[in-house]
């Protein structure tokens, strides 16, 4: 993704739970207490870009400044729901840029099982998206709830599949006229 990619910018703005490992003087503004210190062990939701920078900063003494935790969108509970039936999970409610967030998190954490779950989720949901894109009447019926829960990557996939199906029908219609 490029520097000016809006999806990348919005992904970086997603909140990530972080735990401060050291006391930081004067940074209480992050907790809503300007001028106070942040105590060691304090949990604060920080934007992904900031949490990542603070977690990979050079270690001070024996511990890091901040340790990162998995966001709720990628928690064990969500992973279990995705394993059970990926099509019933409202990814948009979890994170509007769910797959971009997942990609960024997986760069920070080594979670092999999560990679498998997310890959299978995308495959299952992509098939469902293609079905709705090629059958517009089905998308208007019971598929409305599913389509509302698509994250931005899936919405782009739906648009491309829908437009290509529409163009194919136009082409086939014109081919029959000749």
LOKOLKE-595949 format. One record per atom (N, C-alpha, C, CB): x, y, z; residue in one letter. Coordinates in steps of 0.1 Angstrom, whole numbers, padded with zeros to 4 digits, always signed. Glycine has a CB too. Example, Ala and Ser with C-alpha at 12.3 -4.5 7.8 and 13.67 -1.06 7.14 Angstrom:
// LOKOLKE-595949
+0132-0057+0078A +0123-0045+0078A +0132-0033+0078A +0113-0045+0090A +0128-0022+0071S +0137-0011+0071S +0129+0000+0079S +0141-0006+0057S 
// end
This chain:
// LOKOLKE-595949
+0008-0012+0000X +0000+0000+0000X +0009+0012+0000X -0009+0000+0012X +0004+0023-0006X +0012+0035-0007X +0009+0044+0005X +0008+0042-0020X +0018+0054+0006X +0017+0063+0017X +0004+0071+0018X +0028+0073+0016X -0002+0073+0006X -0014+0081+0005X -0027+0072+0004X -0014+0090-0007X -0026+0059+0006X -0037+0050+0006X -0046+0052+0018X -0032+0036+0005X -0058+0057+0016X -0068+0060+0027X -0071+0047+0035X -0081+0066+0021X -0072+0036+0029X -0074+0023+0036X -0063+0020+0046X -0076+0012+0027X -0051+0023+0042X -0039+0021+0050X -0039+0031+0062X -0026+0022+0042X -0043+0043+0059X -0043+0053+0070X -0054+0050+0080X -0046+0067+0064X -0066+0045+0075X -0076+0042+0084X -0073+0029+0092X -0089+0040+0077X -0066+0020+0086X -0061+0008+0093X -0052+0012+0105X -0055-0002+0084X -0042+0021+0102X -0033+0025+0112X -0039+0032+0123X -0022+0034+0105X -0051+0038+0121X -0058+0045+0132X -0067+0036+0141X -0068+0055+0125X -0068+0023+0137X -0075+0013+0145X -0069+0012+0159X -0076-0001+0139X -0077+0012+0169X -0072+0011+0183X -0067-0003+0186X -0083+0015+0193X -0056-0004+0194X -0050-0016+0197X -0047-0016+0212X -0037-0019+0189X -0051-0026+0220X -0049-0026+0235X -0034-0027+0237X -0056-0037+0242X -0028-0018+0245X -0014-0018+0249X -0012-0017+0264X -0007-0006+0242X -0002-0023+0269X +0001-0023+0283X +0015-0016+0285X +0001-0037+0289X +0015-0006+0293X +0028+0001+0295X +0036-0008+0305X +0026+0015+0301X +0048-0011+0301X +0057-0019+0310X +0065-0010+0319X +0066-0027+0301X +0067+0002+0316X +0075+0012+0325X +0066+0024+0328X +0088+0016+0318X +0070+0031+0339X +0063+0043+0342X +0069+0054+0333X +0065+0047+0357X +0059+0062+0327X +0063+0072+0318X +0059+0086+0324X +0057+0070+0304X +0069+0094+0327X +0065+0107+0333X +0059+0117+0323X +0077+0114+0339X +0048+0124+0327X +0042+0134+0319X +0033+0129+0307X +0052+0143+0314X +0031+0117+0306X +0023+0112+0294X +0009+0108+0298X +0030+0100+0288X +0005+0112+0310X -0009+0109+0315X -0020+0114+0306X -0011+0115+0328X -0016+0123+0296X -0026+0129+0287X -0033+0117+0279X -0020+0139+0277X -0026+0106+0277X -0031+0095+0270X -0043+0088+0278X -0021+0084+0267X -0043+0090+0291X -0053+0085+0299X -0064+0095+0302X -0047+0080+0312X -0061+0107+0298X -0071+0118+0301X -0066+0126+0314X -0084+0113+0303X -0054+0124+0318X -0049+0131+0330X -0036+0139+0326X -0046+0121+0341X -0038+0150+0320X -0026+0158+0316X -0017+0161+0327X -0030+0171+0309X -0004+0159+0325X +0006+0162+0335X +0009+0151+0345X +0001+0174+0344X +0001+0141+0345X +0003+0129+0354X +0013+0119+0347X -0010+0122+0358X +0017+0110+0354X +0025+0099+0349X +0017+0087+0345X +0036+0095+0359X +0021+0080+0335X +0015+0067+0332X +0022+0056+0340X +0015+0064+0317X +0015+0049+0348X +0021+0039+0357X +0024+0026+0349X +0012+0036+0369X +0034+0019+0354X +0037+0006+0348X +0025-0003+0350X +0050-0001+0354X +0021-0011+0340X +0009-0020+0340X -0004-0013+0336X +0008-0025+0354X -0003-0001+0332X -0015+0006+0327X -0019+0001+0313X -0013+0022+0327X -0032-0002+0311X -0037-0006+0298X -0044+0005+0291X -0046-0019+0299X -0040+0009+0279X -0046+0019+0271X -0047+0015+0257X -0037+0033+0272X -0058+0018+0251X -0060+0016+0236X -0053+0027+0229X -0075+0015+0233X -0043+0023+0221X -0036+0033+0213X -0038+0030+0198X -0021+0033+0216X -0037+0040+0189X -0037+0037+0175X -0026+0027+0171X -0036+0050+0167X -0029+0019+0162X -0020+0009+0158X -0006+0014+0155X -0025+0001+0145X -0005+0025+0148X +0008+0031+0144X +0016+0035+0156X +0006+0043+0135X +0009+0040+0166X +0016+0045+0178X +0020+0033+0187X +0008+0055+0186X +0011+0024+0189X +0014+0012+0197X +0026+0004+0191X +0002+0003+0198X +0026+0003+0178X +0036-0005+0171X +0050+0002+0173X +0033-0006+0156X +0050+0016+0172X +0062+0023+0173X +0068+0022+0188X +0060+0038+0170X +0059+0023+0198X +0063+0022+0211X +0067+0008+0215X +0052+0027+0221X +0062-0002+0209X +0065-0016+0212X +0078-0020+0206X +0054-0025+0208X +0082-0015+0195X +0095-0019+0189X +0106-0009+0191X +0093-0020+0174X +0103+0001+0199X +0114+0011+0203X +0125+0004+0211X +0108+0023+0211X +0136+0009+0211X +0147+0003+0218X +0144+0000+0232X +0160+0011+0217X +0148-0012+0237X +0144-0016+0250X +0152-0007+0260X +0147-0031+0253X +0144-0003+0271X +0150+0005+0281X +0153-0004+0293X +0141+0017+0285X +0165-0007+0296X +0168-0016+0307X +0164-0030+0303X +0161-0012+0320X +0156-0036+0311X +0152-0050+0308X +0138-0052+0302X +0153-0058+0321X +0130-0041+0301X +0117-0043+0295X +0114-0033+0285X +0106-0042+0306X +0104-0036+0276X +0100-0027+0266X +0091-0016+0272X +0092-0034+0255X +0089-0005+0265X +0081+0006+0270X +0066+0001+0269X +0083+0018+0261X +0062-0006+0259X +0048-0010+0257X +0048-0024+0251X +0040+0000+0248X +0039-0032+0256X +0036-0045+0250X +0022-0045+0244X +0037-0057+0261X +0021-0051+0232X +0009-0051+0225X +0000-0063+0228X +0012-0050+0210X -0013-0061+0228X -0022-0073+0229X -0030-0073+0217X -0031-0071+0242X -0036-0085+0214X -0045-0087+0202X -0057-0078+0204X -0048-0101+0200X -0062-0072+0194X -0074-0064+0195X -0086-0074+0195X -0076-0055+0183X -0098-0069+0200X -0109-0078+0201X -0113-0084+0188X -0121-0070+0207X -0111-0076+0177X -0115-0081+0163X -0107-0094+0160X -0112-0071+0153X -0096-0097+0167X -0088-0109+0164X -0087-0118+0176X -0074-0105+0159X -0096-0116+0186X -0095-0124+0198X -0099-0138+0196X -0105-0117+0208X -0097-0146+0206X -0100-0161+0205X -0115-0163+0203X -0095-0168+0218X -0123-0155+0209X -0137-0156+0207X -0141-0154+0192X -0145-0146+0216X -0136-0144+0186X -0139-0141+0172X -0133-0152+0163X -0133-0127+0168X -0121-0156+0166X -0115-0167+0158X -0124-0180+0159X -0101-0170+0163X -0129-0183+0171X -0138-0194+0172X -0151-0193+0164X -0142-0197+0187X -0156-0180+0164X -0169-0178+0156X -0166-0179+0141X -0174-0164+0159X -0154-0175+0137X -0150-0176+0123X -0148-0191+0119X -0137-0168+0120X -0143-0198+0128X -0141-0213+0125X -0155-0220+0124X -0133-0219+0136X -0164-0216+0132X -0177-0222+0132X -0185-0219+0119X -0185-0217+0145X -0186-0206+0116X -0193-0202+0104X -0189-0188+0100X -0208-0204+0105X -0179-0187+0091X -0174-0174+0088X -0184-0164+0082X -0162-0176+0079X -0194-0170+0076X -0204-0162+0069X -0214-0154+0078X -0212-0170+0059X -0214-0159+0091X -0224-0152+0100X -0217-0141+0108X -0229-0163+0110X -0204-0139+0107X -0197-0129+0115X -0198-0116+0108X -0183-0133+0118X -0202-0105+0115X -0202-0092+0109X -0188-0086+0111X -0213-0083+0117X -0180-0087+0101X -0166-0082+0101X -0166-0067+0102X -0158-0087+0089X -0175-0060+0096X -0175-0046+0096X -0177-0040+0110X -0186-0040+0086X -0185-0047+0118X -0187-0042+0131X -0175-0044+0140X -0199-0050+0138X -0167-0055+0137X -0155-0057+0144X -0144-0047+0140X -0150-0071+0141X -0142-0045+0127X -0132-0035+0122X -0136-0033+0108X -0118-0040+0124X -0138-0020+0104X -0142-0017+0090X -0131-0022+0080X -0144-0002+0088X -0119-0022+0084X -0108-0027+0076X -0102-0040+0082X -0097-0016+0074X -0110-0050+0084X -0107-0062+0092X -0095-0069+0086X -0119-0071+0092X -0095-0072+0073X -0084-0079+0067X -0071-0071+0067X -0087-0083+0053X -0071-0058+0065X -0059-0050+0065X -0054-0049+0080X -0062-0035+0061X -0063-0048+0089X -0059-0049+0103X -0052-0062+0107X -0070-0046+0113X -0058-0073+0102X -0053-0086+0104X -0039-0088+0098X -0062-0097+0098X -0037-0083+0086X -0024-0084+0080X -0014-0076+0088X -0025-0078+0066X -0017-0064+0093X -0008-0056+0101X -0004-0063+0114X -0013-0042+0103X -0015-0069+0121X -0013-0076+0133X -0004-0088+0132X -0026-0080+0140X -0006-0095+0121X +0001-0108+0118X +0016-0105+0115X -0005-0116+0107X +0019-0092+0111X +0033-0088+0110X +0040-0087+0123X +0034-0075+0102X +0032-0084+0134X +0037-0082+0147X +0037-0095+0156X +0029-0071+0154X +0027-0103+0154X +0025-0115+0162X +0027-0127+0153X +0011-0116+0169X +0033-0138+0158X +0034-0150+0151X +0023-0160+0155X +0048-0157+0153X +0012-0159+0147X +0000-0167+0150X -0003-0176+0138X -0012-0158+0154X +0003-0187+0137X +0001-0196+0125X -0014-0200+0124X +0010-0208+0126X -0020-0204+0135X -0034-0208+0135X -0043-0197+0130X -0039-0213+0149X -0040-0185+0134X -0048-0173+0130X -0047-0171+0115X -0044-0160+0137X -0035-0173+0109X -0033-0172+0095X -0043-0182+0088X -0019-0175+0091X -0043-0194+0093X -0052-0205+0087X -0066-0201+0088X -0049-0218+0093X -0071-0196+0099X -0085-0193+0102X -0088-0181+0092X -0087-0189+0116X -0080-0171+0091X -0083-0159+0083X -0083-0163+0068X -0073-0148+0086X -0074-0171+0064X -0074-0176+0050X -0086-0183+0047X -0061-0185+0047X -0090-0193+0055X -0103-0200+0053X -0115-0191+0053X -0104-0211+0063X -0115-0181+0062X -0126-0172+0063X -0127-0164+0050X -0124-0162+0075X -0116-0159+0045X -0117-0151+0033X -0122-0160+0021X -0103-0145+0029X -0117-0172+0020X -0121-0181+0009X -0136-0184+0010X -0114-0194+0010X -0141-0187+0022X -0156-0190+0023X -0164-0178+0020X -0159-0195+0037X -0160-0166+0026X -0168-0154+0024X -0167-0149+0009X -0163-0143+0033X -0155-0151+0003X -0154-0147-0011X -0163-0155-0020X -0139-0149-0016X -0165-0168-0018X -0175-0176-0025X -0189-0170-0023X -0174-0191-0021X -0192-0167-0011X -0206-0161-0008X -0207-0148-0015X -0208-0160+0007X -0197-0140-0015X -0197-0126-0021X -0199-0128-0036X -0184-0119-0018X -0192-0137-0042X -0193-0139-0057X -0208-0144-0060X -0183-0149-0061X -0213-0152-0052X -0227-0157-0054X -0237-0145-0054X -0231-0168-0044X -0235-0137-0044X -0244-0125-0043X -0242-0115-0054X -0242-0118-0029X -0230-0114-0058X -0227-0104-0069X -0232-0109-0083X -0211-0102-0070X -0232-0122-0085X -0237-0128-0098X -0252-0130-0098X -0230-0141-0101X -0258-0130-0086X -0273-0132-0085X -0279-0121-0078X -0276-0146-0078X -0281-0109-0085X -0286-0097-0078X -0299-0099-0070X -0287-0086-0088X -0307-0108-0074X -0320-0110-0067X -0317-0116-0054X -0330-0118-0075X -0308-0125-0053X -0304-0131-0040X -0298-0121-0031X -0294-0143-0043X -0291-0111-0036X -0285-0101-0027X -0295-0092-0021X -0275-0093-0036X -0307-0091-0027X -0317-0082-0022X -0325-0090-0011X -0326-0078-0033X -0325-0103-0011X -0333-0110-0002X -0326-0113+0011X -0337-0123-0008X -0323-0126+0014X -0317-0129+0027X -0302-0125+0028X -0318-0144+0029X -0296-0121+0017X -0282-0117+0017X -0279-0103+0022X -0276-0119+0003X -0289-0095+0024X -0287-0082+0028X -0279-0081+0041X -0301-0074+0030X -0282-0089+0051X -0275-0088+0064X -0260-0092+0061X -0281-0097+0074X -0258-0102+0053X -0244-0106+0050X -0237-0095+0044X -0244-0119+0042X -0243-0089+0034X -0236-0078+0027X -0233-0066+0035X -0244-0074+0015X -0242-0063+0045X -0239-0052+0054X -0227-0054+0063X -0251-0050+0063X -0224-0067+0065X -0212-0070+0074X -0199-0072+0067X -0215-0083+0081X -0198-0068+0054X -0186-0069+0047X -0176-0058+0051X -0188-0069+0031X -0164-0062+0052X -0154-0052+0055X -0150-0045+0042X -0141-0058+0062X -0141-0035+0042X -0138-0027+0030X -0132-0036+0019X -0129-0016+0033X -0124-0045+0022X -0117-0054+0012X -0128-0062+0005X -0107-0063+0018X -0137-0068+0013X -0148-0076+0007X -0158-0067-0001X -0156-0083+0018X -0160-0055+0003X -0169-0046-0005X -0163-0043-0018X -0171-0033+0003X -0150-0041-0019X -0143-0039-0032X -0144-0051-0040X -0128-0035-0029X -0143-0063-0034X -0144-0076-0041X -0159-0077-0047X -0141-0087-0032X -0169-0073-0039X -0182-0074-0043X -0185-0065-0055X -0192-0070-0032X -0180-0052-0054X -0181-0043-0065X -0175-0048-0078X -0175-0029-0062X -0163-0053-0077X -0156-0059-0089X -0164-0070-0095X -0142-0063-0086X -0168-0080-0087X -0176-0091-0091X -0189-0087-0097X -0178-0101-0080X -0196-0078-0091X -0209-0073-0095X -0208-0066-0109X -0216-0064-0085X -0198-0057-0110X -0196-0050-0123X -0192-0060-0134X -0185-0039-0121X -0183-0069-0131X -0179-0079-0142X -0191-0088-0146X -0167-0087-0137X -0199-0092-0136X -0211-0100-0140X -0220-0092-0149X -0218-0105-0127X -0222-0079-0145X -0231-0070-0153X -0225-0068-0167X -0232-0057-0146X -0213-0066-0168X -0206-0064-0181X -0207-0077-0189X -0192-0059-0179X -0206-0088-0183X -0207-0101-0190X -0221-0103-0196X -0203-0112-0181X -0231-0099-0188X -0245-0100-0193X -0247-0091-0205X -0255-0097-0181X -0242-0079-0204X -0243-0069-0215X -0236-0075-0227X -0237-0055-0211X -0224-0080-0226X -0217-0085-0237X -0224-0097-0243X -0203-0090-0233X -0229-0106-0235X -0236-0118-0240X -0249-0114-0247X -0240-0128-0228X -0256-0103-0242X -0268-0098-0248X -0265-0092-0261X -0275-0088-0239X -0254-0085-0263X -0250-0079-0275X -0245-0090-0285X -0239-0069-0273X -0239-0100-0280X -0234-0111-0289X -0246-0119-0295X -0225-0121-0281X -0257-0120-0288X -0269-0127-0293X -0276-0119-0303X -0278-0130-0282X -0275-0105-0303X -0282-0097-0312X -0276-0098-0326X -0282-0082-0307X -0264-0101-0327X -0257-0101-0340X -0260-0113-0348X -0243-0100-0339X 
// end
